[in-house]
Amino acid sequence: MTITINSFEELDNFLNYVEALNDDDAMRKHWLTLKLNPLIFKDFAEKIKKLDPFTDQYYSLIQDFFGYLQGCKYHISNEGLLIDVELMTHVGYPYSTRSPATVGAFLIAYGFIIKTMNVPIPARILDIGTGVGALTQHLAKMGYDLTCVDVNDDFLEVIRRASKGLPNRVDCVLSNMEELDLKQKFDAVLFMESFHHSLNHRETLKKAINHLKPNGIIVFAAEPIIKSETDYLPYPWGPRLDGESIRAIRKHGWIELGFSESYFYEMLHKSGLQAQRFSSSETHWADVIIARPYKSLKLGKSLSMRAGQEGTFALLSGWSQPEPFGTWTDGSSPTIRFIVEDTPETYQQLQLNFELIPFLAFTHTEQQIKVFINEHHAETWLFNGTESTEEKRTIIFLKEFLDESKVINIRFQISSPISPSS
C-alpha cells in the first residue's frame, strides 16, 4: 500500500498518526508507505540540480530548502533530543525500541563496523556525533580510549554513567562538530549515523582530518551515501525526501542530509582522502566507508597489496578483502589511487612495474585488460593459457598525465571478469 501526500498539512497529520502508534516496527512500516507529491517541494530540487555542489550558491539554496521543509530557520540547537537519561543508561539504544528486527539489525551492524574498522588495540578513537553511545559502549568495553563528541549533554551524560568503572579512558566533549578543536590526534575518527547531521559537512570533514594521526582512518558508518539518483535524493547532496527523514526534519528540526556516492567520493578526493566501501547484505546499517590520506609513493619504491601491507591503502573500488598472498579484483573495473611524492622536472616519462596473477583456466583461457592512467588509455594487456602464474607488466606514460596534485589513478577495465569460485 502507498499513501500519497499532497501538502504539508496532510504530511503532519500522517506523521502524528504514525508517532502515536508508539511501536518501532509499525512506525518503520508506515514510513515506507509514504509517497510525497514532488509538487510539495516546489522547484527547489530542479534549481539545486543545476548548480555546482561545491559552491556557496548551492550551499545557500540547500539552507533555504531546509528552512522551507522545517517551517523555520535551522539552528544547531535543534539537533538535540529530550531523553530519559536513566532509561538510556540502563537499557540504551537500540534495546529501548523493543523490536527484535531493529535490535538484531543494529547488533549485526555494530559487529560489522568494528570488524571492518580493524583498529589494533591500544588506540585512541574520536567518536563525533556519538549520540547516546550505542556503538561507543561496545568500543569502550573492548579497551579503546575514546573521546565522545556531541551537541547534546544529556547524550553525553548517558555515556559518562555507562562507562564508569571501565579501565580505559572515555572522555566526553560538548561541541558542535563543525567547530571541534582538540589538542589530541587519533588513530581513528568515527561518524556513526552522524556526519549527515552536519550542514557544513565539508568543514566537519576538515576538523576530522585535523585530528587524525598520519596513518589514521576516518570511518563513515551507516551514513546515507546513495549509489544512484533516487526520488528521495534527486541531487548530489541535500535533504533526503523519504518519509522517515522528512519526519525528522519536520518534527525535530534536524538536518537530514543525503549524499550521492559520486559527490561523496569527489569531496574526499578534494580533501586528500581515498576511500573504500564495505557493505553487508544483512542490514543497510552494516555499511562502512573507510577514508585515509592518500598513500604517497616515492620513485623506485614498491607497494604491496597483501593483507596488512600499506599498498592496500591505495585500493579503491572493485577489490575483494585483502588476503595474505594479495588482493583479488572484484568486478570489471577495479581502481588504484596514490600520490607520486617526487617527480623531478627533468622527468618526461614515468614507469610503473606490476607483478600480478591473471586468472586463467581450461574454461577461461584468455584475459584482456585495458589500463587507464588518470583516464588516459595507457596499455592493453593480453593473457593466454590454462594456468594462473605470476606475470610482470610495465607501463611507461607521459608525466603530463598527472595534474598538480600528482595523483595517479589507475583503472583496469577487465573484458571478462570471472571469480575463482566460478
C-alpha positions in Angstrom: 0.0 0.0 0.0 1.2 3.5 -0.8 -0.1 6.7 0.8 0.4 9.8 -1.4 0.8 13.1 0.5 -0.1 16.3 -1.4 0.5 19.0 1.3 2.5 19.7 4.5 -0.8 19.6 6.4 -1.5 16.1 5.2 2.1 15.1 6.0 2.0 16.4 9.6 -1.3 14.6 10.2 0.1 11.4 8.9 3.3 11.7 10.9 1.3 12.4 14.1 -0.8 9.3 13.4 2.3 7.2 13.0 4.0 8.6 16.0 1.0 7.8 18.2 1.5 4.1 17.3 4.5 4.1 19.7 5.7 0.9 18.1 9.1 0.8 16.3 8.2 -1.9 13.7 4.9 -0.3 12.9 6.3 3.2 12.5 9.1 2.0 10.1 6.5 0.1 8.1 4.2 3.1 7.8 7.1 5.4 6.8 7.9 3.1 3.9 4.3 3.5 2.6 4.7 7.3 2.4 5.0 8.8 -1.1 5.3 12.6 -1.3 4.0 14.5 -4.3 7.0 16.3 -5.8 4.9 19.5 -6.2 5.1 19.9 -2.4 8.8 20.8 -2.8 8.1 23.5 -5.4 11.1 23.8 -7.8 13.9 23.6 -5.2 15.1 20.2 -6.5 15.4 21.4 -10.1 17.2 24.6 -9.1 19.7 22.6 -6.9 20.5 20.1 -9.6 21.6 22.9 -12.0 24.3 24.2 -9.6 27.9 23.1 -8.8 27.5 21.2 -5.4 30.8 22.6 -4.2 29.8 26.3 -4.5 28.4 28.7 -1.9 25.4 29.3 -4.1 24.5 25.6 -3.8 25.0 25.6 0.0 22.8 28.7 0.3 20.0 27.1 -1.7 20.2 24.0 0.5 19.8 26.2 3.6 16.7 27.8 2.1 15.3 24.4 1.2 15.7 23.1 4.8 14.0 26.2 6.1 11.1 25.6 3.8 10.9 21.9 4.8 11.2 22.6 8.5 8.9 25.6 8.5 11.5 27.7 10.3 15.2 28.7 10.1 17.5 25.8 11.1 19.6 26.2 14.2 22.2 23.8 15.6 20.4 23.5 18.9 17.6 21.6 17.0 20.0 18.6 16.8 19.3 17.8 20.5 16.5 15.5 21.8 14.8 15.1 25.1 15.6 11.7 26.5 15.2 9.7 29.7 18.8 9.6 30.8 18.2 6.9 33.4 16.4 4.6 30.9 19.1 5.1 28.3 21.8 4.4 30.8 20.4 1.1 32.0 18.6 0.0 28.8 20.0 2.0 26.0 19.5 2.1 22.2 18.6 0.0 20.3 17.2 -2.1 23.1 14.7 0.7 24.0 12.9 0.1 20.7 11.9 -3.4 22.0 11.9 -4.5 18.4 13.7 -7.8 17.6 14.2 -6.7 14.0 15.7 -3.4 14.9 17.9 -4.6 17.8 19.1 -7.6 15.7 19.9 -5.4 12.7 21.9 -2.9 14.8 23.9 -5.6 16.6 24.8 -7.1 13.2 25.8 -3.6 12.1 27.9 -2.9 15.2 29.9 -6.1 14.7 30.4 -5.4 11.0 31.6 -1.9 11.7 34.1 -2.9 14.4 35.4 -5.8 12.3 35.8 -3.5 9.2 37.5 -0.7 11.1 40.0 -3.3 12.3 41.9 -0.8 14.6 44.5 -2.6 16.7 44.3 -2.0 20.5 45.6 0.1 22.2 44.3 3.0 20.1 42.5 6.3 20.5 39.2 6.8 18.7 37.4 10.1 18.3 33.6 9.5 18.0 31.9 12.6 16.5 28.2 12.9 16.9 28.2 10.0 19.3 24.5 10.2 20.4 23.8 8.0 23.4 26.9 6.0 22.5 25.4 2.6 21.5 28.4 1.7 19.4 30.7 3.7 21.6 30.0 1.4 24.6 31.0 -1.7 22.6 34.3 0.0 21.7 34.9 1.2 25.2 34.5 -2.3 26.6 37.0 -3.6 24.1 39.7 -1.4 25.6 39.9 1.6 23.2 40.5 5.1 24.6 37.5 7.1 23.4 36.7 10.8 23.1 33.0 11.3 22.5 31.7 14.5 21.0 28.0 15.6 20.8 26.0 18.8 20.9 23.5 17.3 23.5 24.9 17.0 27.0 22.1 14.5 28.0 23.5 12.1 25.4 27.0 12.6 26.9 25.7 12.0 30.4 24.4 8.6 29.4 28.0 7.8 28.2 29.5 9.1 31.4 27.3 6.9 33.5 27.6 3.8 31.3 31.4 4.0 31.1 32.0 4.2 34.9 34.3 1.5 36.1 36.0 0.9 32.7 39.8 0.8 33.0 40.3 2.8 29.8 39.6 6.5 29.2 36.2 7.6 27.9 36.2 11.5 27.7 33.1 13.5 26.7 33.2 16.8 24.9 30.2 19.1 24.4 30.7 20.6 21.0 29.3 21.3 17.6 31.2 19.0 15.2 31.8 21.8 12.8 33.7 23.8 15.5 35.6 21.0 17.2 39.1 21.9 18.3 41.0 19.3 20.4 44.7 19.0 21.1 44.9 15.3 20.7 45.4 13.2 17.5 43.6 10.0 17.0 44.1 6.6 15.3 40.5 6.7 14.0 37.8 9.3 13.7 34.3 7.7 13.7 31.0 9.0 12.4 28.2 6.6 13.1 24.9 8.0 11.6 26.1 11.5 12.4 28.0 13.0 9.5 24.8 13.6 7.7 23.6 15.9 10.5 26.3 18.5 9.6 25.0 21.0 7.2 28.5 22.4 6.7 29.8 18.9 6.3 33.0 19.8 4.4 34.1 21.9 7.4 33.3 18.9 9.6 35.5 16.8 7.4 38.4 19.3 7.7 38.0 19.0 11.5 38.2 15.2 11.3 41.3 15.3 9.2 43.0 17.8 11.5 42.5 15.4 14.4 43.9 12.4 12.5 47.3 10.7 13.1 49.4 10.2 10.0 48.3 6.6 9.5 44.8 7.1 10.9 41.5 6.4 9.3 38.1 8.2 9.1 35.1 5.9 9.4 31.7 6.7 7.9 29.3 4.1 9.3 25.6 3.8 8.3 25.7 7.1 6.5 23.1 7.8 3.7 25.5 7.7 0.8 23.4 6.7 -2.2 24.9 4.9 -5.2 22.5 6.3 -7.8 19.9 9.1 -8.0 16.5 8.4 -6.5 13.3 10.3 -5.9 14.3 10.9 -2.3 17.8 12.2 -3.3 17.5 13.8 -6.7 20.7 15.9 -6.4 24.4 15.5 -5.4 23.7 16.3 -1.8 20.8 17.8 0.2 17.8 16.9 2.4 16.6 13.3 2.0 12.9 13.3 0.9 11.8 9.9 2.2 9.2 9.6 4.9 11.5 8.9 7.9 13.8 11.7 7.0 11.0 14.2 6.4 9.6 13.2 9.8 12.9 14.0 11.5 13.1 17.4 9.6 9.5 18.4 10.4 9.2 17.0 14.0 12.7 17.7 15.4 14.2 20.3 13.1 17.2 18.1 12.4 19.5 18.3 9.4 18.9 15.1 7.4 21.4 15.1 4.5 21.9 12.5 1.9 24.9 12.3 -0.5 25.3 10.7 -3.9 28.3 8.3 -3.9 30.0 10.2 -6.7 29.7 13.6 -4.8 30.9 12.0 -1.6 34.0 10.4 -3.2 34.8 13.6 -5.0 34.6 15.5 -1.7 37.0 13.1 -0.1 39.3 13.3 -3.1 39.4 17.2 -2.9 40.3 16.8 0.8 43.2 14.5 0.0 41.5 11.3 1.1 40.9 8.0 -0.7 38.2 5.6 0.3 36.9 2.0 0.3 33.3 0.9 0.9 32.3 -2.3 2.6 28.7 -3.4 2.9 26.8 -6.4 4.2 23.5 -7.7 2.8 22.3 -8.4 6.3 21.2 -4.8 7.0 21.6 -1.4 5.5 23.1 -0.2 8.7 26.1 -2.5 8.1 27.7 -0.1 5.6 31.1 1.4 6.1 33.3 3.7 4.2 37.0 3.9 5.3 38.8 7.0 4.3 42.5 7.7 4.7 45.0 10.2 3.4 46.4 9.3 0.0 49.4 7.0 0.2 52.4 8.6 -1.4 54.9 6.6 -3.4 58.5 7.6 -3.9 60.1 6.9 -7.2 61.8 3.5 -7.1 59.7 2.2 -4.2 57.0 -0.5 -4.2 53.5 -1.0 -2.8 52.4 -4.5 -1.7 48.7 -5.4 -2.0 48.9 -8.2 0.6 46.8 -8.0 3.7 48.3 -5.8 6.3 50.6 -4.1 3.8 50.5 -0.4 3.0 49.6 -0.9 -0.6 46.1 -1.9 0.4 45.5 1.7 1.4 45.7 2.6 -2.3 42.9 0.2 -3.3 39.6 2.0 -4.1 36.5 0.3 -5.5 36.5 -3.0 -7.3 38.6 -5.1 -4.9 37.9 -8.0 -2.5 39.1 -8.1 1.1 43.0 -8.3 1.0 44.4 -11.8 1.7 47.9 -12.8 2.8 49.0 -13.6 -0.8 47.5 -10.4 -2.3 44.1 -9.0 -3.3 41.6 -10.2 -5.9 39.8 -7.9 -8.2 36.0 -7.8 -7.8 34.1 -6.8 -10.9 35.1 -5.4 -14.2 36.6 -2.0 -13.2 38.9 -2.0 -10.1 40.8 1.1 -9.3 44.1 2.0 -7.5 45.0 5.6 -6.5 48.1 7.1 -4.8 50.3 10.2 -5.0 53.7 10.3 -6.5 55.8 12.1 -3.9 58.6 13.3 -6.1 58.5 14.0 -9.9 61.6 16.0 -10.9 61.0 18.4 -13.7 63.7 16.6 -15.8 61.5 13.5 -16.0 59.3 13.5 -19.1 58.1 9.9 -18.6 57.2 7.7 -15.6 57.2 4.0 -15.4 55.0 1.6 -13.4 56.0 -2.0 -12.9 53.4 -4.6 -12.0 53.6 -8.1 -10.5 50.2 -9.8 -10.9 48.5 -13.1 -11.5 45.8 -13.2 -14.2 43.1 -15.8 -13.6 43.4 -18.4 -16.3 42.0 -21.9 -16.5 40.8 -24.5 -19.1 37.4 -22.8 -19.0 38.8 -19.3 -19.1 41.9 -19.3 -21.4 42.0 -15.6 -22.3 42.0 -12.3 -20.4 42.2 -8.8 -21.8 42.7 -5.8 -19.6 42.8 -2.2 -20.6 44.8 0.0 -18.3 43.9 3.7 -17.9 46.2 6.3 -16.1 44.1 9.2 -15.0 41.6 8.2 -17.7 44.3 8.2 -20.4 44.4 4.8 -22.1 48.0 3.7 -21.4 48.2 0.0 -22.3 46.2 -3.1 -23.2 47.3 -6.4 -21.6 46.6 -9.8 -23.2 47.0 -13.0 -21.2 46.6 -16.5 -22.7 46.9 -20.0 -21.3 45.3 -22.6 -18.9 47.2 -21.9 -15.7 47.4 -18.9 -13.4 51.1 -17.9 -13.0 52.7 -14.7 -11.9 53.3 -12.1 -14.7 55.2 -8.9 -14.9 54.0 -5.9 -16.9 55.4 -2.4 -17.4 53.6 0.8 -18.3 55.5 3.8 -19.5 53.4 7.0 -19.6 53.9 10.7 -20.0 54.2 12.9 -17.0 51.6 15.2 -18.5 49.0 12.5 -17.5 49.4 14.0 -14.0 48.0 17.2 -12.7 49.4 19.4 -10.0 48.1 17.1 -7.3 50.4 14.3 -8.6 47.6 11.8 -8.1 47.9 8.6 -10.1 44.6 7.0 -10.7 44.9 3.5 -12.3 41.8 1.9 -13.6 41.8 -1.6 -15.0 39.0 -2.4 -17.5 38.6 -6.2 -17.4 36.9 -7.6 -20.5 35.6 -10.9 -19.0 36.0 -11.0 -15.2 35.5 -14.3 -13.5 35.8 -15.3 -9.9 38.0 -18.3 -8.8 34.9 -19.9 -7.2 33.3 -19.9 -10.7 
